[in-house]
Amino acid sequence: MKTLELKNDYLFAQYTDAYELEPCLAYMQDIAEACRREAVTKVLCDVRGMQGKISVMDSFQLAVAGAVAFRGLQLAGVYRREEMDLFAETVIRNRGGNVRVFGDMDEAKAWLGVE
């Protein structure tokens, strides 16, 4: 299931489908387009329920695409703490992105300054 929901001052995105590279890349574009359409610059993206694991190579591809798609946005990603790897975050940040990955929803919201 893919969810995009406009909250008070941010976009909430949730992805619970099985992991596949192409649908995830397309969903990133959907998120970016929704932010521009709704004139919001903050995104809370919950992928804790996503099924499967992301390979290192896919992680790199997602990060490179994310650096472009999320330019000008502040995005907090929430992932399963036991599977967190900050490689993708580092790749995006090295390319100028304002993205952080968290294992806790409250920490992510605090960093975004929402709710």
DRENDO-1510 file (C-alpha; in Angstrom, 1 decimal, always signed):
<recs>
REC; n; res; u; v; w
REC; 1; MET; +0.0; +0.0; +0.0 .
REC; 2; LYS; +1.2; +3.5; -0.9 .
REC; 3; THR; -0.2; +6.5; +1.0 .
REC; 4; LEU; +0.3; +10.2; +0.4 .
REC; 5; GLU; -1.6; +12.4; +3.0 .
REC; 6; LEU; -1.3; +16.1; +3.4 .
REC; 7; LYS; -1.0; +16.9; +7.1 .
REC; 8; ASN; -1.0; +20.5; +8.6 .
REC; 9; ASP; +2.4; +21.6; +7.3 .
REC; 10; TYR; +3.9; +18.4; +5.8 .
REC; 11; LEU; +3.3; +15.5; +3.5 .
REC; 12; PHE; +3.0; +12.0; +5.2 .
REC; 13; ALA; +4.1; +9.2; +2.9 .
REC; 14; GLN; +3.8; +5.5; +3.8 .
REC; 15; TYR; +5.0; +2.5; +1.8 .
REC; 16; THR; +4.1; -1.0; +2.9 .
REC; 17; ASP; +4.4; -3.0; -0.4 .
REC; 18; ALA; +7.1; -5.5; -1.1 .
REC; 19; TYR; +10.4; -3.8; -2.0 .
REC; 20; GLU; +11.1; -3.4; -5.7 .
REC; 21; LEU; +13.4; -0.8; -7.2 .
REC; 22; GLU; +11.2; +0.6; -10.0 .
REC; 23; PRO; +8.0; +1.1; -7.9 .
REC; 24; CYS; +10.1; +2.8; -5.2 .
REC; 25; LEU; +11.7; +5.2; -7.7 .
REC; 26; ALA; +8.3; +6.0; -9.1 .
REC; 27; TYR; +6.9; +6.6; -5.6 .
REC; 28; MET; +9.7; +9.0; -4.9 .
REC; 29; GLN; +8.6; +11.0; -7.9 .
REC; 30; ASP; +5.0; +10.9; -6.7 .
REC; 31; ILE; +6.1; +12.3; -3.3 .
REC; 32; ALA; +8.1; +15.1; -4.9 .
REC; 33; GLU; +5.2; +16.0; -7.2 .
REC; 34; ALA; +2.7; +16.1; -4.4 .
REC; 35; CYS; +5.0; +18.4; -2.4 .
REC; 36; ARG; +5.3; +20.8; -5.2 .
REC; 37; ARG; +1.6; +20.7; -6.0 .
REC; 38; GLU; +0.6; +21.2; -2.3 .
REC; 39; ALA; +3.4; +23.8; -1.7 .
REC; 40; VAL; +4.9; +21.9; +1.3 .
REC; 41; THR; +8.6; +21.4; +1.9 .
REC; 42; LYS; +8.6; +18.8; +4.7 .
REC; 43; VAL; +8.0; +15.1; +4.2 .
REC; 44; LEU; +7.7; +12.3; +6.8 .
REC; 45; CYS; +8.1; +9.0; +5.0 .
REC; 46; ASP; +7.3; +5.8; +6.9 .
REC; 47; VAL; +8.8; +2.6; +5.3 .
REC; 48; ARG; +8.8; +0.5; +8.4 .
REC; 49; GLY; +6.2; -1.8; +6.9 .
REC; 50; MET; +7.9; -2.3; +3.6 .
REC; 51; GLN; +8.5; -6.0; +2.9 .
REC; 52; GLY; +11.9; -7.2; +2.0 .
REC; 53; LYS; +15.4; -5.7; +2.1 .
REC; 54; ILE; +17.2; -3.2; -0.1 .
REC; 55; SER; +20.5; -4.2; -1.6 .
REC; 56; VAL; +23.5; -1.9; -1.4 .
REC; 57; MET; +23.3; -1.2; -5.1 .
REC; 58; ASP; +19.6; -0.4; -5.0 .
REC; 59; SER; +20.2; +1.8; -2.0 .
REC; 60; PHE; +22.7; +3.8; -4.0 .
REC; 61; GLN; +20.3; +4.1; -6.9 .
REC; 62; LEU; +17.5; +5.2; -4.7 .
REC; 63; ALA; +19.8; +7.7; -3.0 .
REC; 64; VAL; +21.0; +9.3; -6.2 .
REC; 65; ALA; +17.4; +9.6; -7.5 .
REC; 66; GLY; +16.3; +10.9; -4.1 .
REC; 67; ALA; +18.9; +13.7; -4.1 .
REC; 68; VAL; +17.4; +15.0; -7.4 .
REC; 69; ALA; +13.7; +14.3; -6.6 .
REC; 70; PHE; +13.8; +15.7; -3.0 .
REC; 71; ARG; +15.9; +18.8; -3.8 .
REC; 72; GLY; +14.5; +21.7; -1.8 .
REC; 73; LEU; +12.6; +19.4; +0.5 .
REC; 74; GLN; +13.3; +18.3; +4.1 .
REC; 75; LEU; +12.6; +14.6; +4.3 .
REC; 76; ALA; +12.6; +12.4; +7.4 .
REC; 77; GLY; +12.5; +8.7; +6.6 .
REC; 78; VAL; +11.5; +6.2; +9.3 .
REC; 79; TYR; +12.8; +2.6; +8.8 .
REC; 80; ARG; +13.1; -0.5; +10.9 .
REC; 81; ARG; +15.9; +0.3; +13.4 .
REC; 82; GLU; +17.4; -3.2; +13.2 .
REC; 83; GLU; +17.9; -2.9; +9.5 .
REC; 84; MET; +19.0; +0.8; +9.3 .
REC; 85; ASP; +22.0; +1.5; +7.2 .
REC; 86; LEU; +22.9; +5.2; +6.8 .
REC; 87; PHE; +24.6; +4.7; +3.5 .
REC; 88; ALA; +21.7; +6.1; +1.4 .
REC; 89; GLU; +21.3; +9.1; +3.8 .
REC; 90; THR; +25.0; +9.8; +3.3 .
REC; 91; VAL; +24.8; +9.6; -0.4 .
REC; 92; ILE; +21.9; +12.0; -0.6 .
REC; 93; ARG; +23.4; +14.4; +1.9 .
REC; 94; ASN; +26.7; +14.4; -0.1 .
REC; 95; ARG; +24.7; +15.5; -3.1 .
REC; 96; GLY; +23.1; +18.4; -1.2 .
REC; 97; GLY; +19.9; +16.7; +0.0 .
REC; 98; ASN; +18.3; +17.5; +3.4 .
REC; 99; VAL; +17.4; +13.9; +4.4 .
REC; 100; ARG; +17.7; +12.0; +7.6 .
REC; 101; VAL; +16.8; +8.4; +8.4 .
REC; 102; PHE; +15.4; +7.5; +11.8 .
REC; 103; GLY; +14.3; +4.3; +13.6 .
REC; 104; ASP; +11.7; +6.2; +15.7 .
REC; 105; MET; +8.7; +8.2; +14.5 .
REC; 106; ASP; +8.9; +10.8; +17.3 .
REC; 107; GLU; +12.6; +11.5; +16.6 .
REC; 108; ALA; +11.7; +12.0; +12.9 .
REC; 109; LYS; +8.9; +14.4; +13.7 .
REC; 110; ALA; +11.1; +16.3; +16.1 .
REC; 111; TRP; +13.8; +16.8; +13.4 .
REC; 112; LEU; +11.2; +17.9; +10.9 .
REC; 113; GLY; +9.6; +20.2; +13.5 .
REC; 114; VAL; +6.1; +18.9; +13.0 .
REC; 115; GLU; +3.3; +17.7; +15.3 .
</recs>
